[in-house]
Amino acid sequence: MKLNKYLVGIVLLVIAGGLYFYMGQKAAGEQKTAEKTSQGVQIGNLAPDFTLRTLDGQMVNLSDFRGKKVILNFWATWCPPCKAEVPEFEKFYQEQQSDNIEIIAVDITDQEKSKEDVADFIKAYGITYPVVLDEKGTAASTYRISAIPTTYILDAQGIIRQKVTGAMSSQALTDAVTKLK
């Protein structure tokens, strides 16, 4: 009888240990999955690379801008705050482009009526900084864009240093870039 109680205790202990081990492995796997999906879009992480086209068909890779500070702006032509910030971005670009700073404007083209709307907008607002087309929404998805405009500030190594949701002024852009120095 004593031996049976002893065996039952050992069996229960082994089962409990197995469950504990299984649950720990499951939690660790879930944590790794969560880390993997959020990797790259958090402050302090390397910005995920992408390749998108300009209106004239040129391919642009985010990683091509390593060595420069990058203002990565997600926007759309129909967005009122985006329209409000474009003159501020253009002013900043004209003042700062010689300081090893680049703006990359990512139009969320899969939410536009047409590419022609984007071309008309660029012309009407006199945008001279690079605009790329996220025609399938992949970059917006990667960067988890849920509101526009959303702007990421990247240092010269491509590390995300700041994320701003909402329109930015020329002064806010200058302040954000100054913090990178």
MITOR-780109 format. One record per residue: y, z, x of N, C-alpha, C in turn; residue number from 1. Coordinates in nm, 3 decimals, always signed. Atoms other than C-alpha are relative to their C-alpha. Example, Ala and Ser with C-alpha at 12.3 -4.5 7.8 and 13.67 -1.06 7.14 Angstrom:
<atoms>
((-0.119; +0.000; +0.089); (-0.450; +0.780; +1.230); (+0.120; +0.000; +0.090); 1),
((-0.119; -0.006; -0.082); (-0.106; +0.714; +1.367); (+0.109; +0.073; -0.077); 2),
</atoms>
This chain:
<atoms>
((-0.119; +0.000; +0.082); (+0.000; +0.000; +0.000); (+0.125; +0.000; +0.086); 1),
((-0.111; -0.008; -0.091); (+0.232; +0.090; +0.282); (+0.022; -0.135; +0.069); 2),
((-0.006; +0.130; -0.066); (+0.151; -0.242; +0.452); (+0.061; -0.105; -0.092); 3),
((-0.055; +0.094; +0.097); (+0.232; -0.438; +0.131); (+0.151; +0.017; -0.014); 4),
((-0.144; -0.024; +0.010); (+0.574; -0.273; +0.101); (+0.070; -0.051; +0.125); 5),
((-0.055; +0.045; -0.127); (+0.634; -0.349; +0.466); (+0.010; -0.153; +0.001); 6),
((+0.001; +0.146; +0.004); (+0.538; -0.718; +0.419); (+0.103; -0.053; -0.100); 7),
((-0.099; +0.040; +0.100); (+0.749; -0.748; +0.103); (+0.141; +0.014; +0.057); 8),
((-0.131; -0.021; -0.063); (+1.047; -0.604; +0.295); (+0.032; -0.108; +0.100); 9),
((-0.021; +0.105; -0.100); (+0.999; -0.853; +0.577); (+0.026; -0.134; -0.067); 10),
((-0.017; +0.126; +0.072); (+0.964; -1.144; +0.335); (+0.140; -0.007; -0.061); 11),
((-0.134; -0.003; +0.059); (+1.283; -1.040; +0.153); (+0.108; -0.015; +0.107); 12),
((-0.094; +0.010; -0.111); (+1.464; -1.002; +0.484); (+0.008; -0.143; +0.053); 13),
((+0.004; +0.139; -0.046); (+1.354; -1.350; +0.595); (+0.070; -0.091; -0.101); 14),
((-0.064; +0.081; +0.106); (+1.462; -1.500; +0.260); (+0.151; +0.021; +0.004); 15),
((-0.144; -0.030; -0.004); (+1.800; -1.323; +0.277); (+0.064; -0.063; +0.123); 16),
((-0.052; +0.061; -0.122); (+1.848; -1.437; +0.636); (+0.010; -0.151; -0.012); 17),
((-0.001; +0.145; +0.021); (+1.759; -1.794; +0.544); (+0.114; -0.043; -0.091); 18),
((-0.111; +0.031; +0.090); (+2.006; -1.793; +0.254); (+0.134; +0.017; +0.070); 19),
((-0.123; -0.026; -0.074); (+2.274; -1.643; +0.476); (+0.028; -0.116; +0.097); 20),
((-0.012; +0.110; -0.094); (+2.211; -1.911; +0.739); (+0.037; -0.129; -0.073); 21),
((-0.025; +0.122; +0.077); (+2.205; -2.191; +0.478); (+0.144; -0.002; -0.052); 22),
((-0.136; -0.005; +0.055); (+2.530; -2.078; +0.314); (+0.104; -0.014; +0.112); 23),
((-0.091; +0.012; -0.113); (+2.697; -2.045; +0.653); (+0.010; -0.143; +0.049); 24),
((+0.000; +0.139; -0.044); (+2.593; -2.397; +0.752); (+0.072; -0.089; -0.102); 25),
((-0.064; +0.078; +0.105); (+2.708; -2.534; +0.417); (+0.152; +0.018; +0.008); 26),
((-0.144; -0.028; -0.010); (+3.049; -2.364; +0.452); (+0.059; -0.067; +0.124); 27),
((-0.048; +0.063; -0.124); (+3.085; -2.490; +0.810); (+0.011; -0.151; -0.020); 28),
((-0.003; +0.144; +0.027); (+3.003; -2.843; +0.696); (+0.117; -0.037; -0.089); 29),
((-0.113; +0.026; +0.088); (+3.260; -2.823; +0.418); (+0.131; +0.014; +0.077); 30),
((-0.121; -0.018; -0.079); (+3.519; -2.694; +0.663); (+0.022; -0.120; +0.092); 31),
((-0.013; +0.116; -0.087); (+3.447; -2.980; +0.905); (+0.044; -0.122; -0.079); 32),
((-0.041; +0.112; +0.085); (+3.479; -3.230; +0.620); (+0.147; +0.012; -0.034); 33),
((-0.141; -0.021; +0.033); (+3.812; -3.077; +0.517); (+0.087; -0.027; +0.123); 34),
((-0.077; +0.025; -0.122); (+3.933; -3.084; +0.879); (+0.008; -0.149; +0.029); 35),
((+0.006; +0.142; -0.030); (+3.826; -3.445; +0.917); (+0.094; -0.078; -0.092); 36),
((-0.084; +0.075; +0.093); (+4.008; -3.563; +0.604); (+0.147; +0.031; +0.019); 37),
((-0.141; -0.033; -0.018); (+4.330; -3.379; +0.691); (+0.048; -0.027; +0.141); 38),
((-0.036; +0.025; -0.138); (+4.323; -3.467; +1.059); (+0.102; -0.112; +0.008); 39),
((-0.098; +0.104; -0.021); (+4.627; -3.660; +1.165); (+0.121; +0.005; -0.091); 40),
((-0.115; -0.002; +0.091); (+4.857; -3.587; +0.871); (+0.066; +0.137; -0.005); 41),
((-0.061; -0.131; -0.005); (+4.952; -3.234; +0.965); (+0.093; +0.007; +0.120); 42),
((-0.093; -0.019; -0.110); (+5.240; -3.128; +1.183); (-0.078; +0.050; +0.121); 43),
((+0.069; -0.035; -0.124); (+5.120; -3.106; +1.541); (-0.117; -0.092; +0.032); 44),
((+0.110; +0.094; -0.023); (+4.854; -3.376; +1.501); (+0.054; -0.138; +0.038); 45),
((-0.032; +0.139; -0.030); (+4.855; -3.728; +1.637); (+0.006; -0.078; -0.132); 46),
((-0.015; +0.078; +0.123); (+4.982; -3.959; +1.363); (-0.109; -0.106; -0.006); 47),
((+0.102; +0.104; +0.012); (+4.704; -4.183; +1.230); (+0.061; -0.139; +0.020); 48),
((-0.047; +0.135; -0.026); (+4.743; -4.538; +1.351); (-0.025; -0.089; -0.122); 49),
((+0.024; +0.101; +0.103); (+4.772; -4.832; +1.114); (+0.051; -0.133; +0.053); 50),
((-0.048; +0.134; -0.028); (+4.825; -5.205; +1.132); (+0.042; -0.062; -0.132); 51),
((-0.054; +0.061; +0.122); (+5.048; -5.363; +0.868); (+0.083; -0.122; +0.039); 52),
((-0.076; +0.122; -0.023); (+5.230; -5.694; +0.833); (+0.146; +0.018; -0.043); 53),
((-0.138; +0.012; +0.043); (+5.601; -5.763; +0.815); (+0.006; -0.114; -0.102); 54),
((-0.015; +0.110; +0.096); (+5.738; -6.008; +0.558); (-0.026; -0.136; +0.063); 55),
((+0.023; +0.129; -0.065); (+5.721; -6.286; +0.815); (-0.139; -0.010; +0.064); 56),
((+0.140; +0.010; -0.041); (+5.354; -6.211; +0.888); (-0.035; +0.063; +0.133); 57),
((+0.031; -0.065; -0.128); (+5.385; -6.026; +1.219); (-0.081; +0.128; -0.025); 58),
((+0.080; -0.122; +0.009); (+5.125; -5.752; +1.272); (+0.071; +0.110; +0.078); 59),
((-0.064; -0.114; -0.064); (+5.269; -5.410; +1.353); (-0.100; +0.115; +0.002); 60),
((+0.084; -0.119; -0.015); (+5.061; -5.122; +1.489); (+0.091; +0.119; +0.028); 61),
((-0.080; -0.119; -0.027); (+5.210; -4.775; +1.475); (-0.013; +0.041; +0.146); 62),
((+0.024; -0.042; -0.139); (+5.054; -4.702; +1.815); (+0.078; -0.083; +0.102); 63),
((-0.081; +0.081; -0.090); (+5.262; -4.985; +1.968); (+0.133; +0.067; +0.033); 64),
((-0.128; -0.066; -0.018); (+5.562; -4.753; +1.942); (-0.010; +0.129; +0.081); 65),
((+0.013; -0.118; -0.086); (+5.420; -4.478; +2.165); (+0.099; -0.014; +0.114); 66),
((-0.105; +0.001; -0.101); (+5.685; -4.382; +2.416); (+0.138; +0.004; -0.064); 67),
((-0.124; -0.010; +0.077); (+5.951; -4.395; +2.144); (-0.015; +0.109; -0.106); 68),
((-0.001; -0.090; +0.115); (+6.048; -4.135; +1.888); (+0.001; -0.090; -0.123); 69),
((+0.015; +0.087; +0.116); (+5.953; -4.277; +1.549); (+0.033; +0.076; -0.128); 70),
((-0.026; -0.048; +0.135); (+6.091; -4.219; +1.203); (-0.081; -0.091; -0.091); 71),
((+0.094; +0.076; +0.083); (+5.812; -4.329; +0.971); (+0.033; +0.032; -0.146); 72),
((-0.053; -0.021; +0.134); (+5.956; -4.374; +0.622); (-0.080; -0.080; -0.103); 73),
((+0.072; +0.064; +0.110); (+5.746; -4.449; +0.311); (+0.095; -0.011; -0.119); 74),
((-0.099; +0.025; +0.104); (+5.949; -4.604; +0.029); (-0.044; -0.116; -0.090); 75),
((+0.021; +0.116; +0.088); (+5.965; -4.862; -0.252); (+0.137; -0.045; -0.053); 76),
((-0.128; +0.056; +0.044); (+6.240; -5.089; -0.386); (+0.050; +0.058; -0.132); 77),
((-0.036; -0.049; +0.132); (+6.235; -4.937; -0.735); (+0.036; +0.149; -0.001); 78),
((-0.018; -0.144; -0.012); (+6.283; -4.578; -0.611); (+0.148; +0.035; +0.022); 79),
((-0.142; -0.033; -0.016); (+6.640; -4.443; -0.668); (+0.033; +0.081; +0.127); 80),
((-0.034; -0.070; -0.125); (+6.631; -4.187; -0.382); (-0.020; -0.088; +0.124); 81),
((+0.021; +0.093; -0.112); (+6.496; -4.460; -0.153); (+0.124; -0.089; +0.015); 82),
((-0.120; +0.084; -0.004); (+6.789; -4.682; -0.247); (+0.118; +0.078; +0.057); 83),
((-0.110; -0.083; -0.049); (+7.026; -4.395; -0.175); (-0.006; +0.023; +0.150); 84),
((+0.010; -0.031; -0.143); (+6.889; -4.329; +0.172); (+0.005; -0.122; +0.091); 85),
((+0.003; +0.120; -0.085); (+6.868; -4.690; +0.296); (+0.130; -0.017; +0.079); 86),
((-0.121; +0.012; -0.082); (+7.238; -4.707; +0.397); (+0.009; +0.108; +0.108); 87),
((+0.001; -0.107; -0.099); (+7.193; -4.374; +0.577); (-0.094; -0.033; +0.116); 88),
((+0.095; +0.041; -0.103); (+6.889; -4.503; +0.764); (+0.059; -0.113; +0.085); 89),
((-0.061; +0.112; -0.073); (+7.073; -4.823; +0.856); (+0.110; +0.050; +0.092); 90),
((-0.107; -0.058; -0.084); (+7.374; -4.625; +0.983); (-0.062; +0.070; +0.121); 91),
((+0.067; -0.071; -0.108); (+7.145; -4.402; +1.189); (-0.060; -0.099; +0.099); 92),
((+0.066; +0.100; -0.086); (+6.953; -4.703; +1.324); (+0.102; -0.070; +0.089); 93),
((-0.104; +0.068; -0.079); (+7.271; -4.879; +1.435); (+0.055; +0.091; +0.109); 94),
((-0.055; -0.096; -0.097); (+7.392; -4.563; +1.612); (-0.103; +0.042; +0.105); 95),
((+0.100; -0.064; -0.084); (+7.060; -4.453; +1.766); (-0.105; -0.092; +0.062); 96),
((+0.111; +0.084; -0.044); (+6.836; -4.753; +1.833); (-0.007; -0.016; +0.151); 97),
((+0.004; +0.013; -0.145); (+6.936; -4.767; +2.200); (-0.051; +0.128; +0.067); 98),
((+0.045; -0.129; -0.054); (+6.817; -4.405; +2.244); (-0.151; +0.018; -0.006); 99),
((+0.146; -0.006; +0.001); (+6.445; -4.491; +2.245); (-0.055; +0.057; -0.132); 100),
((+0.037; -0.046; +0.134); (+6.419; -4.425; +1.871); (-0.026; -0.124; -0.086); 101),
((+0.032; +0.112; +0.088); (+6.256; -4.654; +1.615); (-0.023; +0.051; -0.142); 102),
((+0.031; -0.024; +0.142); (+6.248; -4.655; +1.237); (-0.105; -0.102; -0.039); 103),
((+0.097; +0.090; +0.059); (+5.942; -4.801; +1.071); (-0.003; +0.033; -0.149); 104),
((-0.005; -0.019; +0.144); (+5.991; -4.842; +0.698); (-0.126; -0.062; -0.061); 105),
((+0.125; +0.047; +0.060); (+5.659; -4.868; +0.513); (+0.022; -0.016; -0.149); 106),
((-0.013; +0.025; +0.144); (+5.709; -5.034; +0.176); (-0.138; +0.010; -0.063); 107),
((+0.128; -0.017; +0.071); (+5.433; -4.925; -0.061); (-0.014; -0.118; -0.096); 108),
((-0.003; +0.130; +0.067); (+5.386; -5.284; -0.165); (-0.096; -0.010; -0.117); 109),
((+0.094; +0.007; +0.113); (+5.088; -5.223; -0.392); (+0.061; +0.059; -0.127); 110),
((-0.070; -0.053; +0.116); (+5.337; -5.048; -0.624); (+0.124; -0.084; -0.036); 111),
((-0.113; +0.090; +0.025); (+5.590; -5.333; -0.618); (-0.043; -0.112; -0.096); 112),
((+0.030; +0.115; +0.085); (+5.614; -5.622; -0.864); (-0.041; -0.120; +0.085); 113),
((+0.031; +0.114; -0.088); (+5.616; -5.875; -0.578); (+0.059; +0.024; +0.138); 114),
((-0.055; -0.005; -0.136); (+5.680; -5.922; -0.208); (+0.143; -0.055; +0.000); 115),
((-0.135; +0.057; +0.008); (+5.986; -6.125; -0.308); (+0.102; +0.108; -0.032); 116),
((-0.090; -0.112; +0.030); (+6.138; -5.806; -0.451); (+0.035; +0.076; +0.128); 117),
((-0.022; -0.069; -0.128); (+6.097; -5.647; -0.108); (+0.096; -0.083; +0.086); 118),
((-0.086; +0.088; -0.079); (+6.255; -5.948; +0.066); (+0.143; +0.003; -0.053); 119),
((-0.134; -0.004; +0.061); (+6.547; -5.947; -0.180); (+0.069; +0.134; +0.029); 120),
((-0.054; -0.133; -0.025); (+6.595; -5.572; -0.131); (+0.049; +0.011; +0.145); 121),
((-0.035; -0.006; -0.142); (+6.597; -5.600; +0.250); (+0.130; -0.078; +0.025); 122),
((-0.119; +0.082; -0.017); (+6.856; -5.877; +0.231); (+0.121; +0.066; -0.066); 123),
((-0.112; -0.061; +0.073); (+7.073; -5.702; -0.030); (+0.054; +0.125; +0.069); 124),
((-0.042; -0.125; -0.065); (+7.081; -5.375; +0.165); (+0.027; -0.018; +0.150); 125),
((-0.029; +0.027; -0.140); (+7.116; -5.540; +0.507); (-0.084; +0.081; +0.097); 126),
((+0.089; -0.079; -0.086); (+6.816; -5.362; +0.657); (-0.033; -0.080; +0.126); 127),
((+0.030; +0.066; -0.128); (+6.777; -5.445; +1.027); (-0.115; +0.067; +0.074); 128),
((+0.114; -0.067; -0.064); (+6.505; -5.194; +1.121); (-0.130; -0.057; -0.056); 129),
((+0.127; +0.060; +0.041); (+6.137; -5.293; +1.095); (-0.049; +0.053; -0.137); 130),
((+0.061; -0.032; +0.129); (+5.987; -5.302; +0.745); (-0.138; -0.062; +0.000); 131),
((+0.137; +0.050; +0.010); (+5.611; -5.332; +0.704); (-0.049; +0.020; -0.142); 132),
((+0.050; +0.002; +0.136); (+5.415; -5.394; +0.387); (-0.137; +0.066; -0.009); 133),
((+0.127; -0.068; +0.024); (+5.143; -5.154; +0.276); (-0.058; -0.059; -0.129); 134),
((+0.041; +0.078; +0.117); (+4.989; -5.412; +0.044); (-0.118; +0.059; -0.076); 135),
((+0.116; -0.060; +0.067); (+4.670; -5.219; -0.031); (+0.016; +0.151; -0.018); 136),
((-0.024; -0.143; +0.014); (+4.820; -4.870; -0.018); (-0.081; +0.086; +0.096); 137),
((+0.086; -0.076; -0.091); (+4.596; -4.770; +0.273); (+0.079; +0.098; +0.086); 138),
((-0.082; -0.091; -0.082); (+4.871; -4.623; +0.492); (+0.052; +0.115; -0.086); 139),
((-0.049; -0.106; +0.091); (+5.018; -4.434; +0.195); (-0.111; +0.098; -0.033); 140),
((+0.114; -0.087; +0.027); (+4.673; -4.299; +0.118); (-0.033; +0.086; +0.121); 141),
((+0.029; -0.074; -0.123); (+4.607; -4.200; +0.479); (+0.101; +0.112; +0.021); 142),
((-0.106; -0.099; -0.020); (+4.940; -4.019; +0.494); (+0.022; +0.089; -0.123); 143),
((-0.005; -0.083; +0.122); (+4.882; -3.865; +0.150); (+0.139; +0.002; -0.065); 144),
((-0.132; +0.012; +0.061); (+5.206; -3.993; +0.004); (-0.013; +0.020; -0.150); 145),
((+0.005; -0.028; +0.143); (+5.250; -3.838; -0.338); (+0.138; -0.012; -0.063); 146),
((-0.137; +0.018; +0.048); (+5.628; -3.872; -0.367); (+0.073; -0.086; +0.102); 147),
((-0.079; +0.080; -0.092); (+5.873; -4.119; -0.222); (+0.147; +0.024; -0.026); 148),
((+0.037; +0.026; -0.138); (+6.065; -4.134; -0.010); (-0.064; +0.121; +0.068); 149),
((+0.057; -0.102; -0.088); (+5.856; -3.937; +0.239); (+0.014; -0.053; +0.142); 150),
((-0.028; +0.039; -0.138); (+5.946; -3.944; +0.606); (-0.071; +0.093; +0.096); 151),
((+0.062; -0.075; -0.109); (+5.745; -3.835; +0.908); (+0.082; -0.024; +0.126); 152),
((-0.069; +0.010; -0.128); (+5.922; -3.763; +1.237); (-0.105; +0.018; +0.109); 153),
((+0.100; -0.001; -0.106); (+5.702; -3.845; +1.537); (+0.069; +0.007; +0.136); 154),
((-0.055; -0.003; -0.135); (+5.771; -3.755; +1.898); (-0.048; -0.122; +0.078); 155),
((+0.032; +0.119; -0.081); (+5.732; -4.007; +2.182); (-0.149; -0.014; +0.029); 156),
((+0.145; +0.007; -0.020); (+5.362; -3.920; +2.214); (-0.074; -0.034; -0.130); 157),
((+0.061; +0.032; +0.128); (+5.301; -4.003; +1.846); (-0.046; +0.122; -0.077); 158),
((+0.037; -0.124; +0.068); (+5.265; -3.639; +1.739); (+0.096; +0.024; -0.117); 159),
((-0.082; -0.031; +0.117); (+5.388; -3.549; +1.390); (+0.071; +0.133; +0.025); 160),
((-0.079; -0.121; -0.022); (+5.671; -3.298; +1.431); (+0.068; +0.051; -0.126); 161),
((-0.065; -0.043; +0.124); (+5.819; -3.293; +1.083); (-0.037; -0.097; -0.113); 162),
((+0.021; +0.082; +0.119); (+5.758; -3.418; +0.730); (+0.110; +0.037; -0.099); 163),
((-0.107; -0.024; +0.097); (+6.042; -3.458; +0.480); (-0.030; -0.081; -0.125); 164),
((+0.015; +0.069; +0.127); (+5.995; -3.542; +0.114); (+0.136; -0.002; -0.067); 165),
((-0.132; +0.016; +0.059); (+6.308; -3.679; -0.050); (+0.090; -0.078; +0.094); 166),
((-0.093; +0.081; -0.077); (+6.607; -3.877; +0.068); (+0.059; +0.078; +0.117); 167),
((-0.059; -0.060; -0.119); (+6.748; -3.809; +0.414); (+0.134; -0.067; +0.030); 168),
((-0.129; +0.052; -0.043); (+7.106; -3.849; +0.533); (-0.008; -0.038; +0.147); 169),
((-0.010; +0.036; -0.142); (+7.208; -3.996; +0.867); (+0.004; +0.126; +0.085); 170),
((-0.010; -0.126; -0.076); (+7.294; -3.643; +0.982); (-0.135; +0.071; +0.006); 171),
((+0.134; -0.063; +0.001); (+6.950; -3.510; +0.876); (-0.093; -0.072; +0.096); 172),
((+0.080; +0.077; -0.095); (+6.788; -3.791; +1.074); (+0.038; +0.036; +0.143); 173),
((-0.047; -0.037; -0.135); (+7.002; -3.710; +1.378); (-0.050; +0.139; +0.037); 174),
((+0.047; -0.137; -0.026); (+6.915; -3.339; +1.348); (-0.149; +0.002; +0.029); 175),
((+0.146; +0.002; -0.019); (+6.543; -3.415; +1.318); (-0.037; -0.056; +0.136); 176),
((+0.029; +0.062; -0.129); (+6.544; -3.639; +1.625); (+0.048; +0.088; +0.115); 177),
((-0.054; -0.089; -0.103); (+6.758; -3.395; +1.823); (-0.098; +0.112; +0.030); 178),
((+0.099; -0.106; -0.019); (+6.490; -3.129; +1.771); (-0.115; -0.046; +0.090); 179),
((+0.109; +0.054; -0.083); (+6.247; -3.359; +1.956); (+0.034; +0.002; +0.148); 180),
((-0.041; +0.007; -0.141); (+6.448; -3.351; +2.279); (-0.026; +0.128; +0.073); 181),
</atoms>
